[in-house]
Structures are given as structure tokens and as C-alpha cells.
Amino acid sequence: MRREPLRQFASDNGAGICPEAWEALARANSGHAPAYGEDRWTARAADLLRDLFEIDCEVFFVFNGTAANALALASLCQSYHSIICHELAHIETDECGAPEFFSNGTKLLLVPGADGKVDLDAVRETALRRSDIHYPKPKVLSLTQATELGTVYSVEELDRVSEAVRRLGLNVHMDGARFANAIAALGVSPKEITWKVGVDVLCFGGTKNGMPVGEAVVFFNRDAAAEFDYRCKQAGQLASKMRFLAAPWVGMLETGAWLRNAQHANNMARLLAERLQALPGVRILNTVEANAVFVELPRGAAEALRAAGWRFYSFIGSGGARFMCSWDTTEQDIADLVADLNAALRAETSDAPISAPVNP
């Protein structure tokens, strides 16, 4: 009986720790250090992020992306405000009401948009729909970069968003769980798609990019960061041994691994898409720009892949399957997956697309 594949395509969360992050953790694990972020590792990581973004921003480190998004949004809102976001945004579909909880009830207002990107006409209509006191006042536009469908907002698109939100008087939050993949795809400096286009706060993902745990909350609007440390403490996100959240950032940023990892994952996704597209009965559903590939598969082939030990998600809203590449995905992993799928397709007699239940 065949063993389960060593590396999977369900999520980049499933990958291990990259060498640069692991080595930095080992270096930090020497002797004692001040607790609660008063250590040199945390200071160094924050300074490296300021250098990366070329601006004097406020930086905080938290354990996970849900906390990063929820607390960052709470810092931009009062409970009577609302947050406009794409209908497939992670803060809507996969965070268990955390943004509403930590903001004491701020309402999410959903808008459509092709390729996982907000439709600006829908944003304007939603923001201007009502201005009476009985309606939650729109305050923030939340963008996901790269999007939940694996696409990337270009600089030009973000310029248009920036112009619109300035006119509407909205703040901008960016969910950057895969921000590094977006930078790798665009080939621009981080400032070009953050503070220069009006982003107030970025939740910069580390876990999906090869770190063991930890996200950076980067405030370009320093006023919005007021007392954010208290929010972190209250929410259980102030790590006592903060150096172990911060040290991987030092390793990743000093060596450039944050970008290399993202470039590799993106390259593997493009290779996977090319190999899958060559198979009969397989259709690529979205443009492959970051490290995700969405495909339509015959039902029996999808079931056969899972029976062979492969893990992948049937994605919200797309009607297909998501294959996510990671910093450690190899060409052999792709070859093995494609070979098993090809074998399943040869045995498949039905062309019906998969309609498996949505995975969280």
C-alpha cells in the first residue's frame, strides 16, 4: 500500500519551518532575555520591517492571522462602524466572527468582485448606501493581498482603490497572510503596495511563508496604533517569550528568505498549473499569480486523489479544488500529484465537476 505523500497541497500552513527561521530560533534560544517584547530580537525584527517598508512604522507581533486581522481592524473602528470587504474575504469566511468580537460588534458589509478583488463600484454603493444614524457607518475597507482566489492586486489597481477610499473617507486594512507572495508576483518594493497607496495597517503573514508561528501587524498610520499593545495583552496575544515570535522574522528578513520562499512557492504553482492544464478533463479556474491553483476536476478523479492520500480543499465559492504550493514544494511533489491524477482520469468515466462540501 502506498504511503501518504510527505508534502501536501491542502495549505501552505502545513509546511514545516524553513532553515533560516529555524536557525534564528536556535540563536535566540541562548541564555535569558527580557520578557514581553523588551528583548533585542523583537527590537531588531521591528527595525528590519521598518527598513523593508522604508518608513517609520509601528510594528507588533502576534501569534496568528486571525488575531492580527481582528485586532488591527478593531484599532480602526468603533463598535458602531462597519467594515467593507470582499464576500470571500478570510475575515468573513474563516475567522469565526473574530473581527466582530474584538471590535465589540463592528459589522462586516460584503461586496462582490471578480477574481477575489473588490468591485469599486460596489464599494462606493455600499459606503454611500445610507448615512443615517440607524445604519452602521462605513469606516474601513479591508483588502486581501494576495486574494483568497490566488490573484494579486496590481499597483495600478491599488492606486484606483486609494483614490476611491480617500473620497469615501475610509481607512484601509490589508490582510497580507500571503503578502510576500504578492510582492514576489509583482516584483515591486513593499512600500509600493502599502503606505504609498494609502494602506493604514498591514497584517504581514509569516506562518505561511516558512515561519513556525507569528504574524507582524504593521501600522503605517501610527495614530491608529495607539494602545494597540493593550489590545494584544487583553486578547492573549502578548507573548511572554516574545523573542521566539520575533527571531524568525530576523532570520527571514536578514537573509532575504521571506522573498525567496514566496518566489519559489509561486514558481511551483505556475508549474503545477502548466502540468494540470495538459491533462484531459482538468480546467484551471483562476489566473495563477501567487501560490494557489484552482481547478475543476471530475468527481471521481478528485475522490481517487484523496483515496491515494492527497489532501486539498474544495474552495468556497469557486466550485473547484484548491492546490496550494509552499516554500518547500518540490518538482517531484508536483510530478507525483500529476501522475496520480492522470491515472485517476484514465479510470474516470464521468465528466461531472466536483461538488464536495466546503472545507474550512
N, C-alpha and C positions, 0 to 999 in steps of 0.2 A: 504493500500500500504506500502510495506517495506521501511524503512528509509535507506538512503545511509550509508554504513559502516563507523564507526568512524575513523578507521585506514585503510590505503590503502597499496597496494603493487606496485604502479607505480614507486616510487622513495623514497630513504631514505632522500631526500630533503624535503619531505612532512611532516616528523615527527616534533614534537614540540621541545622545549628546555628541556634538561634533568635537573633534580633538582640541580645537582652540578654546572652546568653552570649558572642556574638562580640565585642561592644563591650567587655566586661570583659576578654576575652583581649587585645584590642588595647591597652587601657590598661595591662595588666600587662606588655606587651611593650615596655617602655621602660627602657633602661639595664640595669644589673646588679642582682641581688638575691641574698641568701644562698641557698644550696642546701639540699636535703633537708628542706624544711618550716620553715626558720628565717626565712622571709620574712614580710612584713606581710600579704600576700594570704592565706596559709594561716591566720595568726592571726585575721584578720578573718572568714574563712569559718567557722572553728570557733566564734567568738563569735556570729555570726549564727545558727548552728544551735542554740547554747545558748539564745539569745533565743527562737527559734522554738518550742523544746520546753519553755521555761520551767523549766529545770533545769540544774544544773552537771554536764553530761555530758562524757565523754571522746570526742573526735572524731578520726578518721583518714580519710585519703583514699587510695583505691586506684584502679587502672585500670579494673577491670571487675567485674561482678556475681558471676561465679564465684569470683574471688579473695575478694571481700567475704564471701560466704557461707561459703566453705570455711575461711577464716582465723578468722572470727567463731565458727563452730562449734568449731573446734579450741581456741579460747580457753576454751570452756565444758566441754570434755571431756578425759578421758584416753583412751588407746587401748583400754582395756577397757570403755569405756562404750558406750552406744547412743543414737541419735537417733530419735525418733518423728516421722514426717512423713506427709503425705497421699501416697497412691500415685501421684498425678500431679504431685507437687511438683517444681519445677525442679531441686532438689538431687539428686533421684532420677533424673529422666528426661533431663536435658540438661547435666549438669556433669561427665561423663566420669570419675566416681569421685573428683573433686577433694576433696569433704568427707572421704572415707575416707583419701585420700592425705595431706592436710595434718594430719589428726588421728592419723596413724600407725595407722589401721585401725579407727577407731570405726565401728560397724555402723549402717546405716540400717534401722529397723523400720517397715514400711509399714502404714498404716491406710486404710480406705475412708472415704467420706463424700460425701453429696450436694452438688452444686454446687461441687465442688473444696474443700470445707471438711471438716476432720477431724471424724469422728464421736466425740464424747466418750466414749461407752460403749466404743468400740473402743480409744481411747487408754487408758482405765482398764484394760481387759482386757490390753492389750499391756504396760503398765507393771507390772502385778501378776502377769503370767503365771508368772514364775519369780523366785525370789530367791536361788537357789543360786550358788555361785562358778563354776559351769561355763557360766553364761549372761552375755552382755554386759549390764551393769547399765544400765537406762534412766536417762538423765541430762538430756536436753533434749527439749523439744517444739518443732519448727520449724513456724511458720505462714507462709503466703504471703498478702500483703495489698497489692493486690488478688490474687485467686487466679488460678491458671492457666486457669480457665474464665471469667474476667472478672467474677466475683462479688466481693462485699465483705463481710467480717465486720463486723457492726454492733457498737456499743459494748456492747449487751446480750449479744451472743454472746461477745464477748471477756471480759466480766465472768464469764460462766459458765466459760469456759476458765481464767481466772485462779484461780477458786475451786478448780477441779479440779486444776490443776498444783500449787497450794500444798499440797493434801492429799497429792499424789503425790511431792512433793519434787523437782519438775523445774524446770530453768531454761527460759526461753522465748527463742527466737531468732525474729526476724521478717524474712523475705525481702521487702523492700519495693522490689523493682525498679520497681513501679508504685504506690508508696506515695502519691505526690502525687495519682494518680487516685482512690485510696481516700478521701483527705481531701476531694477535690472532690465525690465522690459522697455522702459522709456529711454534709458541712457542719459538721464539728466541728474543734476545735483539735487539733493533732498529739499533745499530751500525753494526750488522752482515749483514744487507741487504742494508746498505747505504754507509758510507765512507770507511768501510773495503773492499768493493767490488768496489770501485772507483767512487761512485756517487759524482758528484761535487755540485749539488744543488737538494734539495728535496722540492716539494710543498706538505706540510703536511695538509691534509684536516681536518677541524674542523666542518664544517657545517653539513656534512652527519653523523657525529658521535655524534650529540646531542647539538651542539652549535647553537646560533641564527644566526650567520654570522661570517665569518672570517676564513682565512687560514694563515698558517705560511710558509714563504719562508725561508728555512734553507740552508745556504751556508756552505758546508764543505770545499770547495775551497774558502778561504777568499779573494784571489786576484780577483775572479770573482764578488765579492760583491762590488767592488769599485764603488762609486757613485750610488749605487742602490737606495739610499734614494731619489736621484734626479729623477730617473725613476719613482718611486712611486708618487712623487709630480706631475710630469708632466702628469702622467696618471690618476690623480684624485684618487689615492689610499692612499694618506697620510691623515689619519683620524685626524680631529682636536681634537675630543674627543677619542683619541686612547685607553684610559683605558677601553672603553667599547668593543673594539675588543680584548684586551689582557686579561681582567679579566676572561672571560670564560675559557681560557687556564689555568689560575692559578687554578681555581676550579677543572677542569678536571684532571690536572696533579698532584696536591697535593693529591687528593682523589683516584687516580687510575681509575676514571670513564672512561677515554679515552679507556682503555683496556677492562674494564668490559662491556661497551656498545658494543664494537666491538665483544667481545666473545658472548654476548647474541644474537646479530644480526646474527652472523654466525651459532649459535646453532639453531635459528629459521629457517634459510634457510635449514639446514640439515633436520630438522623435516618436513618442508614443502615438500622437495624433496621426503622424505620417503612416506608421505601421498599421494602425487600426483602420484608417481610411482605405487602405488597399484591400481590406477583407470584404467579401460579399455580404450584404445584409447589414452592414455597420454604417451608421451615419453620424458624423460629427455635428453636434447641435449648436455649439457656440464657437466663436473665434477664440483660438488658443493664444493668449497673450501672456499669462502668468504661468502658474504651475498646476493648473487644473485642466482636465479634458472631460468634456461631457459628451456622451454618445448615446445613440439609440441602438439597442440590441434586441434581437429576437428573444422572446421569453425563455425558451428552452436553453438557449446559449447562455443567458445570464444565470439560470439555475445550475447549469453544468459547471460554470466557472466557480460558483460558490461551493458546489459539491467537491471540486478539486482543491478547495482550501483557500481560494482567493476572496479577499474582503474588499468590498466597495459599497458606496451608498447609492441608493436611488434618491435623487435630489429633489428638494422642494421646488415645485413649480415647473420643472423642466421636462418631466415625463421621461427622463432617461437615467443613465447611470453616470456617477462621477468617479473619475480616477484621478487621484491626487499624487503628484510626484514630490519627492522630498530631497533634502540636501544629500542624502546617501543613496538615492535610487541609482541603479546601475543599468547599463545597456543590456546586461544579461537578465535582469529582472523583467525588463520590457520584452525581451525575446521569449522568456518563459511564459509570460502572460499571453502574449500574442499567439504563441504556439498552442496553448491550451484553448484559447478562444477559437482559433482556426479549426481545431479538432472538434470543438462543440458545434461550430457552424456546419461542418460537414455532416454531422449527425442530426442536425436540426431540420425539421420538415415544415415548421410554422414560421411565417414571417411577421407574426404579431409583435409589436413593441412591448417592452416590459411595462408592467403596471404594478410593481411590487409596492408594498406600503412604504411610506416615507420613513427613513431612519433619522434619529435625532442628530 
